[in-house]
């Protein structure tokens, strides 16, 4: 059995989970990363995507996050999300609206840097939608 460690997922609105886990898969800016017990200390930015937490009990919890920060330390893993929603509460229509808003941001971009960031956000949201199977 894998060792467990403390995991907290926090958004500005609420604490979504604070439990012992054996693994967490999170959408870091450079790609999905898996965190397990005794992971090296790390801070990373997050992009929109699905966080999968494997609880010490063996069950899984999934959350859709829209960016944030990951803080991995010897004391555990804290994920500070800009916005986070349990997958079972996710509204496909709201995600579709976020995609339409991102498409408008791409179309309205006034310079290359703004357009590049908007295109990245749009791609992340589309990838997240595909990962969720919505």
KAQUI-V432513 format. One record per helix or strand of 3 or more residues. SS is the DSSP state (hx for helix, st for strand). FROM is the first residue (numbers start at 0). TO is the last residue. If there is no record, write none. Layout:
# KAQUI-V432513
ss->(SS & SS)
from->(FROM & FROM)
to->(TO & TO)
This chain:
# KAQUI-V432513
ss->(st & st & st & st & st & st & st & hx & hx & hx)
from->(4 & 14 & 30 & 41 & 59 & 75 & 83 & 86 & 91 & 111)
to->(10 & 27 & 35 & 54 & 72 & 80 & 85 & 88 & 107 & 131)
